[in-house]
Amino acid sequence: MPTARRVLLLVSLLLVPPGVAGASFVTFESGQVRPLAMSPNGSRLFAVNTPDDRLEIFDLTSGTPVHAASVPVGLEPVAVAARSDGEVWVVNHLSDSVSIVDVATSPPRVTRTLLVGDEPRDIVFAGPGGNLAFITTAHRGQNSGVPLADLTTPGIGRADVWVFDATDLGTGLGGDPRKVLHLFGDTPRALAVAPGGSTVYAAVFHSGNQTTALSEGIVCNGGASAGTCNLPDGSDMPGGLPPPNTNFNNVAGPETGLIVKFDQATGEWQDRLGRDWSAAVRFSLPDEDVFAIDADADPPVATGAFSGVGTVIFNLAVNPVTGRVYASNTEARNEVRFEGPGAFAATVMGAPSPTTVRGHLHEARISVIDGGTVTPRHLNKHIDYTTVPSVAGTKEKSLATPLGMVVSSDGTTLWVAAFGSGAVGVFDTAELENDTFVPNTADHVTVTGGGPSGLALDEARGQLYVLTRFDNGISVIDTATRTQTAHVTLFDAEPASVKNGRPVLYDAQLTSSNGEAACAACHIFADFDSLAWDLGNPDDSPLPNNNPFVVGGGVSFSPLKGPMTTQSLRGMANHGPMHWRGDRTGGLDAPSVQPNGGAFNEDELTCAAYVIVAKKRRAA
């Protein structure tokens, strides 16, 4: 039976002219959350085949995964959980649904489809008897029944957790949820269950880092020296941007906004000079990153939240012995102005504070939640950020983009899938919690497929299964020797251009000298991070605007640009230089016919290509 995607592709093939059919595959790049699960009896391994819209079933009795069956599910499955040896639930990110699969029949098949909120991401079972299914979704979408007013009304949570009773799914077409919890966040992602199943933890995906951007009107004289100004309510504000407000050869930048960050110690919204802009921030949102849910309550109810966990939270795991929660995350440093070498800004500022985010965009972390205490642990504390490029041997010790995690049954070992490093990190949980661990390549297990996203621990066989997204495969790791012993691949219809390009987006070993961040550190799963960055470069010169359509920016691009929100990379093909002002483009020549020619050349929209193009323009 063809998958839903194949049916859609068949329709699309009928509609496109001959010779164009090869371009029909659509890459959605959905981020996997829980791509692997084992049956409770340990006999089978279940894996989501995200690009092929299937659940893949492997037999483990021989010690190595042997493919046994493939079940079509919804579009872009990103998570799987086994309720029993015979029943598996699959979360379909793009279809806004959950497929319940009977894996005891031959062949296995979908027996029920639950319709949930927008872009569901994760699923766990908890509560009485482990019979309640908790599913994270956004508070929107065709299946949510969300009134349009909810999207503009303050105080309504937009992070939903749908709860279904697996023993009584209801008679509705898409199932009847027992409860839909509305958490005060936006778009939840990961879930985890405490020992005993009484508590479920839910993490907000883009939870933020308590930064916000002020408009140029509030900043007052963004292009001039610092002064003072008055807000409409009469409040005196520190006026002007922090220096520098010109580039290295004294060309003034335009008036721009300013990013400020909330300081927990003072309770003020401060800029990099420590000036208080609180009167200009009209409202503040609570920093609630991870929520605790009482799964035994009837119906389940949120009981508390934890702050300071991270900017982008990818996954959660619970220590089965201590009950401590581990949250894999990255912490953004967007409050720091500018990219580039930072030399001119350092001269003007005359201070040791950072004057560029080069080499220090996001820090990869595991945050430990213990009771009411949240303690972030930087995984790459060996990096000397003052030395760029980093010295030899630095990036080999680094772990980038920590995603899936699993804890050993005795609670002593944490395995972490480092998506941007092509490796799985191994941590002694006590050393991680006490911050006494030392980053070491000996504690990394390289997986050949690249892009490890999810883990399943098979302690009975002494093996760890790792889904590798770059090649859509599964690696088998011997947990005693910490070496890869086998690798199998899933069917993957993605074009070679996507497979070859994926490491360029994600692989920090390939694209950075310290191995901590790649382009995907901000463009999360080829999308955005919901943050604004001020990525001007005072050490650069104005660049000519060679775009065929010039709106606003004038004949040149100033190297000082002010705060701009991260742009999604999805859907950019053949749309030209869409990066913010349209300044990162290969448009040195006259515009030519699409695709990817002249000023519309997205092939040159990488950071490295931008540097090359900029050098060419300066030379010209």
C-alpha positions as CSV (number, residue, x, y, z in Angstrom):
1,M,0.0,0.0,0.0
2,P,1.5,3.4,-0.9
3,T,2.2,5.9,1.7
4,A,0.3,9.2,1.9
5,R,3.3,11.0,0.5
6,R,3.6,8.6,-2.4
7,V,-0.1,9.3,-3.3
8,L,0.6,13.0,-3.1
9,L,3.7,12.6,-5.3
10,L,1.7,10.6,-7.8
11,V,-0.8,13.4,-8.1
12,S,2.0,15.9,-8.4
13,L,3.7,13.8,-11.1
14,L,0.5,14.0,-13.1
15,L,0.5,17.7,-12.9
16,V,4.0,18.6,-13.8
17,P,5.5,18.8,-17.3
18,P,7.7,15.9,-18.6
19,G,11.3,16.3,-17.4
20,V,10.4,18.0,-14.2
21,A,9.1,15.0,-12.4
22,G,12.5,14.3,-10.7
23,A,12.1,17.5,-8.6
24,S,8.8,16.4,-7.1
25,F,10.2,15.2,-3.7
26,V,9.4,17.8,-1.0
27,T,11.9,18.0,1.9
28,F,10.2,19.2,5.1
29,E,13.2,18.6,7.4
30,S,11.1,17.8,10.5
31,G,13.2,17.4,13.6
32,Q,13.0,13.9,15.1
33,V,12.3,13.8,18.8
34,R,11.9,10.1,19.8
35,P,12.7,8.2,16.6
36,L,13.5,4.8,18.3
37,A,11.7,2.6,20.8
38,M,12.1,-1.0,21.9
39,S,9.3,-3.4,22.7
40,P,8.9,-4.0,26.4
41,N,10.1,-7.6,26.0
42,G,13.2,-6.4,24.1
43,S,12.5,-8.6,21.0
44,R,11.9,-5.7,18.5
45,L,13.2,-2.3,17.7
46,F,10.8,0.3,16.2
47,A,12.2,3.3,14.1
48,V,10.4,6.1,12.4
49,N,11.4,6.5,8.8
50,T,10.7,10.3,8.6
51,P,11.3,10.9,4.9
52,D,9.4,7.8,3.8
53,D,6.4,8.2,6.2
54,R,6.7,4.7,7.7
55,L,7.3,2.8,10.9
56,E,10.1,0.4,10.4
57,I,10.2,-2.8,12.6
58,F,13.4,-4.7,13.3
59,D,13.8,-8.1,14.9
60,L,16.5,-8.1,17.6
61,T,16.7,-11.8,18.4
62,S,19.9,-12.4,16.5
63,G,21.6,-9.5,18.3
64,T,21.7,-7.3,15.3
65,P,18.6,-5.4,14.0
66,V,17.1,-7.4,11.1
67,H,14.4,-5.6,9.2
68,A,11.0,-7.4,9.6
69,A,8.3,-5.1,8.4
70,S,7.4,-1.6,7.3
71,V,4.1,0.1,8.1
72,P,2.9,3.3,6.3
73,V,1.8,5.9,8.8
74,G,1.2,9.7,8.5
75,L,3.5,12.3,7.0
76,E,6.9,13.0,8.6
77,P,6.8,10.7,11.7
78,V,9.1,12.0,14.4
79,A,8.4,10.0,17.5
80,V,7.4,6.4,18.5
81,A,6.5,4.8,21.8
82,A,5.6,1.2,22.5
83,R,2.6,0.9,24.8
84,S,3.0,-2.9,24.8
85,D,4.7,-5.7,22.9
86,G,1.8,-5.6,20.4
87,E,0.9,-1.9,20.2
88,V,3.0,1.0,19.0
89,W,2.0,4.7,18.7
90,V,3.6,6.9,16.1
91,V,3.5,10.7,16.1
92,N,3.1,12.2,12.6
93,H,4.5,15.8,12.7
94,L,3.1,16.9,9.3
95,S,-0.2,15.1,9.4
96,D,-1.1,16.4,12.8
97,S,-2.0,12.9,13.9
98,V,-1.0,9.8,15.8
99,S,-1.0,6.4,14.2
100,I,-1.8,3.4,16.5
101,V,-0.1,0.4,15.0
102,D,-0.9,-3.2,15.8
103,V,2.5,-4.9,15.5
104,A,1.2,-8.3,16.7
105,T,-0.7,-9.0,13.4
106,S,1.0,-10.2,10.2
107,P,1.4,-7.9,8.5
108,P,1.3,-5.1,11.1
109,R,-1.1,-2.3,10.3
110,V,-2.6,1.0,11.5
111,T,-5.8,0.3,13.5
112,R,-6.6,3.9,14.6
113,T,-5.7,7.4,13.8
114,L,-5.9,10.2,16.4
115,L,-6.2,13.8,15.3
116,V,-4.4,16.2,17.5
117,G,-3.2,19.8,17.5
118,D,-0.7,21.4,15.2
119,E,2.7,19.7,14.5
120,P,2.8,17.1,17.3
121,R,6.3,16.1,18.3
122,D,6.6,13.6,21.2
123,I,4.6,11.0,23.1
124,V,5.0,9.1,26.4
125,F,2.8,6.8,28.4
126,A,2.2,7.5,32.1
127,G,-0.5,7.8,34.8
128,P,-2.5,4.9,36.3
129,G,-1.4,1.6,34.7
130,G,0.7,3.6,32.2
131,N,-2.5,3.9,30.1
132,L,-2.5,7.7,29.5
133,A,-0.8,8.9,26.3
134,F,0.7,12.4,26.5
135,I,1.4,14.1,23.2
136,T,2.9,17.6,22.7
137,T,1.4,19.9,20.1
138,A,1.2,23.6,19.3
139,H,-2.0,25.5,20.4
140,R,-3.3,25.9,16.8
141,G,-4.2,23.9,13.8
142,Q,-7.2,22.4,12.1
143,N,-7.7,19.6,14.6
144,S,-7.3,21.7,17.7
145,G,-10.6,23.5,17.8
146,V,-8.8,26.6,19.0
147,P,-10.8,29.8,18.7
148,L,-9.1,32.4,16.5
149,A,-9.2,34.8,19.5
150,D,-6.9,32.5,21.4
151,L,-4.1,33.5,19.1
152,T,-4.3,37.2,20.0
153,T,-5.6,37.0,23.6
154,P,-2.9,37.6,26.3
155,G,-2.5,35.0,29.0
156,I,-3.6,31.9,27.0
157,G,-1.0,29.2,26.9
158,R,0.1,28.1,23.4
159,A,1.9,24.9,24.4
160,D,-0.6,22.1,24.4
161,V,-0.3,18.6,25.8
162,W,-3.0,16.2,24.6
163,V,-3.9,13.4,26.9
164,F,-5.7,10.2,25.6
165,D,-6.8,7.2,27.6
166,A,-5.4,4.3,25.6
167,T,-8.1,2.0,27.0
168,D,-11.0,4.4,26.0
169,L,-10.2,6.4,22.9
170,G,-13.8,7.5,22.4
171,T,-16.0,7.3,19.4
172,G,-15.0,10.5,17.6
173,L,-13.4,10.2,14.2
174,G,-10.1,11.3,15.4
175,G,-10.4,10.1,19.0
176,D,-11.6,11.9,22.1
177,P,-8.9,13.3,24.3
178,R,-9.3,12.9,28.0
179,K,-7.8,16.4,28.5
180,V,-5.9,19.1,26.6
181,L,-3.5,20.9,28.8
182,H,-2.6,24.5,27.9
183,L,0.8,25.4,29.2
184,F,2.0,29.0,29.2
185,G,4.6,28.7,26.5
186,D,4.7,28.4,22.7
187,T,5.1,25.0,21.0
188,P,6.2,22.2,23.3
189,R,8.6,19.5,22.1
190,A,10.0,16.9,24.5
191,L,8.4,14.8,27.1
192,A,9.7,12.5,29.9
193,V,8.2,10.4,32.7
194,A,9.4,10.3,36.3
195,P,10.0,6.9,38.0
196,G,6.6,5.4,38.8
197,G,4.8,7.3,36.1
198,S,3.1,9.8,38.3
199,T,4.8,12.9,36.9
200,V,5.2,13.9,33.2
201,Y,7.7,16.6,32.2
202,A,7.0,18.8,29.1
203,A,9.6,21.2,27.6
204,V,8.9,24.2,25.5
205,F,11.0,24.0,22.3
206,H,12.0,27.6,21.6
207,S,11.7,28.7,25.3
208,G,13.9,31.8,24.9
209,N,16.6,33.4,27.0
210,Q,14.8,36.5,28.3
211,T,16.0,38.8,25.6
212,T,13.9,41.3,23.7
213,A,14.4,43.9,21.0
214,L,13.6,47.6,21.4
215,S,12.7,49.6,18.3
216,E,14.8,52.4,16.9
217,G,12.2,54.8,18.0
218,I,12.7,53.9,21.6
219,V,16.4,53.8,21.3
220,C,16.1,57.3,20.0
221,N,19.4,58.2,18.3
222,G,20.5,54.8,17.1
223,G,23.1,56.2,14.7
224,A,24.6,58.8,16.9
225,S,26.4,58.9,20.2
226,A,24.6,57.9,23.4
227,G,22.3,60.6,24.9
228,T,19.0,60.7,26.6
229,C,15.4,60.7,25.5
230,N,11.9,60.6,26.9
231,L,9.3,58.0,26.4
232,P,5.6,59.1,25.9
233,D,4.9,58.5,29.6
234,G,7.7,61.0,30.5
235,S,10.2,58.4,31.6
236,D,13.9,59.3,31.0
237,M,15.7,56.6,29.0
238,P,19.3,56.1,28.3
239,G,19.4,57.1,24.6
240,G,21.5,55.7,21.8
241,L,23.1,52.4,21.0
242,P,26.2,51.3,22.8
243,P,29.3,52.1,20.7
244,P,30.5,51.6,18.1
245,N,27.9,53.3,15.9
246,T,30.2,53.5,12.9
247,N,32.4,51.0,11.1
248,F,36.1,51.0,11.3
249,N,36.6,53.9,8.8
250,N,34.0,56.1,10.5
251,V,31.0,55.5,8.2
252,A,27.9,55.9,10.4
253,G,25.4,53.2,10.5
254,P,21.6,53.6,10.3
255,E,19.3,54.1,13.2
256,T,18.5,50.6,14.5
257,G,16.9,48.9,17.5
258,L,18.7,47.3,20.4
259,I,18.6,43.9,22.1
260,V,18.4,43.9,25.9
261,K,18.5,41.0,28.3
262,F,16.7,40.6,31.6
263,D,19.2,40.5,34.5
264,Q,18.0,38.2,37.3
265,A,20.1,39.8,40.0
266,T,18.8,43.4,39.4
267,G,15.4,42.7,37.9
268,E,16.3,45.1,35.1
269,W,16.3,44.9,31.3
270,Q,19.9,45.8,30.5
271,D,22.1,46.4,27.5
272,R,25.7,45.5,27.2
273,L,26.7,48.7,29.1
274,G,24.5,47.7,32.0
275,R,22.0,50.5,31.3
276,D,18.5,49.9,32.5
277,W,15.9,49.9,29.8
278,S,13.1,48.5,31.9
279,A,10.8,51.4,31.3
280,A,10.9,50.7,27.5
281,V,9.9,47.0,27.9
282,R,6.1,47.2,27.9
283,F,5.6,43.7,29.4
284,S,7.6,40.7,30.5
285,L,6.7,37.0,30.1
286,P,7.5,34.4,32.7
287,D,10.5,32.3,31.9
288,E,8.8,28.9,32.1
289,D,10.8,26.3,30.2
290,V,9.9,22.9,31.6
291,F,6.5,22.0,33.1
292,A,5.6,19.3,35.6
293,I,2.3,17.5,35.1
294,D,0.5,15.4,37.6
295,A,-0.4,12.3,35.6
296,D,-2.3,10.6,38.4
297,A,-4.8,13.5,38.7
298,D,-8.2,13.0,37.1
299,P,-7.8,14.7,34.7
300,P,-4.0,15.4,34.6
301,V,-3.0,18.9,35.6
302,A,0.1,21.0,35.4
303,T,1.6,21.5,38.9
304,G,4.7,23.7,38.4
305,A,7.3,25.0,36.0
306,F,11.1,25.4,35.9
307,S,13.0,28.4,34.6
308,G,16.5,28.9,33.3
309,V,16.7,25.6,31.5
310,G,17.8,26.7,28.1
311,T,17.0,28.8,25.0
312,V,16.2,25.9,22.7
313,I,15.3,22.7,24.5
314,F,15.6,19.6,22.4
315,N,14.9,16.6,24.7
316,L,14.3,15.4,28.3
317,A,15.4,12.3,30.1
318,V,14.8,11.2,33.7
319,N,17.3,9.4,36.0
320,P,15.4,6.2,37.0
321,V,17.1,6.1,40.4
322,T,17.3,9.7,41.5
323,G,14.4,11.2,39.5
324,R,16.6,14.1,38.4
325,V,15.7,15.4,34.9
326,Y,18.2,16.1,32.2
327,A,17.4,18.6,29.5
328,S,19.5,18.7,26.4
329,N,19.6,22.3,25.1
330,T,21.5,25.2,23.6
331,E,21.9,28.6,25.2
332,A,21.9,31.5,22.7
333,R,24.1,34.6,23.1
334,N,22.1,37.0,21.0
335,E,22.5,39.8,23.5
336,V,26.1,40.2,22.2
337,R,26.2,42.6,19.3
338,F,28.0,41.9,16.0
339,E,29.7,39.2,14.1
340,G,33.1,39.3,12.5
341,P,36.5,39.6,14.2
342,G,35.3,42.2,16.8
343,A,38.5,44.2,16.6
344,F,37.1,47.7,16.1
345,A,34.3,47.2,18.6
346,A,36.9,46.0,21.2
347,T,39.0,49.1,20.6
348,V,36.0,51.5,21.0
349,M,34.5,49.7,24.0
350,G,37.9,49.4,25.8
351,A,36.6,46.5,27.8
352,P,37.1,42.8,27.9
353,S,33.4,42.0,27.3
354,P,32.6,40.1,24.1
355,T,32.3,42.3,21.0
356,T,31.4,39.5,18.6
357,V,29.5,36.2,18.5
358,R,32.0,34.7,16.1
359,G,32.8,31.2,17.4
360,H,30.4,31.6,20.4
361,L,26.8,31.6,19.1
362,H,25.1,28.9,21.2
363,E,26.5,26.8,24.0
364,A,25.6,23.1,24.0
365,R,24.4,22.1,27.4
366,I,22.6,19.6,29.6
367,S,20.6,21.3,32.4
368,V,19.9,19.2,35.5
369,I,16.6,19.7,37.2
370,D,16.7,18.5,40.8
371,G,13.7,19.4,42.9
372,G,13.2,23.1,42.4
373,T,16.8,23.7,41.3
374,V,18.0,24.1,37.7
375,T,21.7,23.7,37.1
376,P,23.0,24.1,33.5
377,R,26.1,22.2,32.6
378,H,28.1,23.4,29.6
379,L,29.2,20.3,27.6
380,N,32.1,22.1,25.9
381,K,33.7,24.0,28.8
382,H,37.2,23.2,27.3
383,I,36.7,25.8,24.6
384,D,38.7,29.0,24.9
385,Y,36.4,31.5,23.1
386,T,39.0,34.2,23.1
387,T,41.1,32.3,20.6
388,V,39.6,32.2,17.1
389,P,40.1,30.0,15.3
390,S,40.5,27.5,18.1
391,V,43.7,25.5,18.6
392,A,44.1,22.1,17.1
393,G,42.3,19.4,19.1
394,T,39.5,21.6,20.4
395,K,36.6,20.6,18.2
396,E,37.3,16.9,18.6
397,K,36.4,17.2,22.3
398,S,33.2,19.1,21.5
399,L,29.6,18.0,21.3
400,A,27.2,20.0,19.2
401,T,23.4,20.1,19.2
402,P,22.6,17.5,21.9
403,L,19.3,15.8,21.1
404,G,18.1,12.4,22.3
405,M,19.3,11.0,25.7
406,V,18.9,7.8,27.6
407,V,20.0,6.9,31.2
408,S,21.2,3.4,32.3
409,S,18.9,1.5,34.6
410,D,21.3,2.0,37.5
411,G,21.3,5.8,37.0
412,T,25.0,6.1,36.6
413,T,25.5,6.7,32.8
414,L,23.9,9.2,30.5
415,W,24.2,8.7,26.7
416,V,23.7,11.8,24.6
417,A,23.2,12.0,20.8
418,A,25.2,14.9,19.5
419,F,23.4,15.6,16.2
420,G,26.0,18.1,15.0
421,S,29.1,16.0,15.9
422,G,28.3,12.6,14.5
423,A,28.9,11.1,17.9
424,V,27.2,9.9,21.0
425,G,28.6,11.4,24.3
426,V,28.9,9.3,27.4
427,F,28.7,10.9,30.8
428,D,28.9,9.7,34.4
429,T,25.8,11.3,35.8
430,A,27.4,12.2,39.1
431,E,30.3,14.0,37.3
432,L,27.8,15.8,35.0
433,E,25.7,16.9,38.0
434,N,28.7,18.1,39.9
435,D,30.4,19.6,36.9
436,T,33.6,17.6,37.4
437,F,33.6,15.9,34.0
438,V,36.4,16.6,31.6
439,P,35.5,16.8,27.9
440,N,37.4,14.0,26.3
441,T,37.3,12.2,22.9
442,A,37.5,8.9,24.8
443,D,34.0,9.6,26.0
444,H,32.6,10.0,22.4
445,V,31.4,7.1,20.2
446,T,31.5,8.0,16.5
447,V,28.6,6.8,14.4
448,T,29.3,6.4,10.7
449,G,25.9,7.6,9.4
450,G,26.2,11.1,10.9
451,G,23.5,13.2,12.6
452,P,22.6,11.0,15.6
453,S,19.1,12.0,16.7
454,G,17.6,9.3,18.9
455,L,18.7,6.5,21.2
456,A,17.4,3.2,22.5
457,L,19.3,1.3,25.2
458,D,19.3,-2.5,25.1
459,E,21.0,-3.4,28.4
460,A,20.2,-7.1,28.1
461,R,22.4,-7.3,25.0
462,G,24.8,-4.6,26.0
463,Q,23.9,-2.5,23.0
464,L,22.8,1.0,22.2
465,Y,20.8,1.7,19.0
466,V,21.3,5.1,17.4
467,L,19.2,6.6,14.6
468,T,21.5,8.5,12.2
469,R,19.5,11.1,10.3
470,F,22.1,12.1,7.8
471,D,21.9,8.7,6.1
472,N,18.6,7.6,7.6
473,G,20.2,4.6,9.3
474,I,20.6,2.8,12.6
475,S,24.0,2.2,14.3
476,V,24.6,-0.4,16.9
477,I,27.0,0.4,19.7
478,D,28.6,-2.0,22.0
479,T,28.2,-0.3,25.4
480,A,31.2,-2.1,27.0
481,T,33.7,-1.3,24.3
482,R,32.0,1.9,23.2
483,T,32.4,1.1,19.6
484,Q,30.1,0.8,16.6
485,T,29.6,-2.8,15.7
486,A,26.9,-2.7,13.0
487,H,25.0,-0.2,10.8
488,V,21.8,-0.7,8.8
489,T,20.0,1.8,6.6
490,L,16.4,2.5,6.0
491,F,14.8,3.2,2.6
492,D,15.3,6.9,1.7
493,A,13.9,8.6,-1.4
494,E,15.5,11.9,-0.6
495,P,17.5,13.3,-3.5
496,A,21.3,13.3,-3.3
497,S,21.4,17.1,-3.1
498,V,19.6,17.0,0.2
499,K,21.7,14.2,1.6
500,N,24.9,15.8,0.6
501,G,23.8,19.2,1.8
502,R,22.5,18.2,5.2
503,P,26.0,17.9,6.9
504,V,26.8,21.5,5.7
505,L,23.9,22.8,7.7
506,Y,24.3,20.7,10.8
507,D,27.9,19.3,11.2
508,A,29.8,21.6,13.5
509,Q,33.0,19.5,13.1
510,L,32.9,20.4,9.4
511,T,32.0,24.1,9.7
512,S,33.5,25.4,12.9
513,S,37.0,25.4,14.5
514,N,35.7,24.7,18.0
515,G,33.1,22.1,17.0
516,E,30.2,23.6,19.0
517,A,27.9,25.4,16.5
518,A,27.0,25.1,12.9
519,C,24.5,27.1,10.8
520,A,21.7,25.0,12.4
521,A,22.6,26.4,15.8
522,C,20.3,29.3,14.8
523,H,18.4,27.8,11.9
524,I,17.0,24.9,14.0
525,F,16.2,22.0,11.7
526,A,16.5,24.4,8.7
527,D,14.0,26.7,10.4
528,F,14.5,29.5,12.9
529,D,15.2,29.9,16.6
530,S,12.6,32.6,17.4
531,L,15.3,35.1,18.4
532,A,16.6,38.4,17.1
533,W,20.3,38.9,16.5
534,D,22.4,42.0,15.8
535,L,24.9,40.6,13.4
536,G,26.4,43.7,12.0
537,N,30.1,43.9,11.5
538,P,31.9,47.1,12.3
539,D,35.1,45.7,10.8
540,D,33.5,45.5,7.4
541,S,32.8,48.1,4.7
542,P,29.5,48.9,3.0
543,L,28.5,46.5,0.2
544,P,26.8,47.4,-3.0
545,N,23.2,46.4,-3.4
546,N,23.1,44.5,-6.7
547,N,19.7,43.1,-6.2
548,P,17.3,43.7,-9.1
549,F,14.6,45.1,-6.8
550,V,15.8,47.7,-4.2
551,V,13.3,48.6,-1.5
552,G,14.4,50.8,1.3
553,G,18.0,49.7,1.7
554,G,19.3,52.1,-0.9
555,V,22.3,51.5,-3.2
556,S,24.5,49.9,-0.5
557,F,24.3,47.7,2.5
558,S,25.7,49.2,5.8
559,P,27.8,46.8,7.8
560,L,25.7,47.8,10.8
561,K,22.2,46.4,10.5
562,G,20.7,46.2,14.0
563,P,18.4,43.4,15.4
564,M,16.8,41.1,12.9
565,T,15.0,37.8,13.5
566,T,16.4,34.5,12.4
567,Q,15.0,33.6,9.0
568,S,13.8,30.1,8.1
569,L,15.7,28.3,5.4
570,R,12.6,26.4,4.3
571,G,11.0,27.3,1.1
572,M,13.9,29.5,-0.1
573,A,14.7,27.7,-3.3
574,N,14.4,30.0,-6.4
575,H,13.3,32.9,-4.3
576,G,16.5,34.9,-4.4
577,P,18.5,36.6,-1.7
578,M,16.0,36.5,1.1
579,H,18.5,36.7,4.0
580,W,17.2,39.7,6.0
581,R,18.0,42.7,3.8
582,G,19.0,40.5,0.8
583,D,22.6,41.2,1.5
584,R,23.9,37.7,1.5
585,T,23.8,36.9,-2.2
586,G,25.8,35.8,-5.1
587,G,24.4,38.5,-7.2
588,L,27.6,39.9,-8.7
589,D,26.4,39.5,-12.2
590,A,23.2,40.6,-13.9
591,P,20.1,38.6,-13.0
592,S,19.6,35.4,-15.0
593,V,16.9,32.8,-15.4
594,Q,15.9,30.7,-12.4
595,P,16.9,28.5,-10.7
596,N,20.0,29.7,-8.8
597,G,21.5,32.2,-11.2
598,G,22.8,35.7,-10.9
599,A,21.2,37.7,-8.1
600,F,18.9,34.8,-7.2
601,N,21.7,32.4,-6.4
602,E,20.8,30.6,-3.2
603,D,23.8,28.4,-3.7
604,E,25.9,31.2,-2.3
605,L,23.8,31.9,0.8
606,T,26.2,30.1,3.1
607,C,28.3,31.9,5.7
608,A,31.5,30.9,4.0
609,A,30.2,32.0,0.5
610,Y,29.2,35.3,2.0
611,V,32.7,35.9,3.1
612,I,34.0,35.1,-0.3
613,V,31.5,37.3,-2.1
614,A,32.2,40.1,0.3
615,K,35.9,39.9,-0.4
616,K,35.3,39.9,-4.1
617,R,33.1,43.0,-3.8
618,R,35.7,44.8,-1.7
619,A,38.4,43.9,-4.2
620,A,36.3,45.2,-7.1
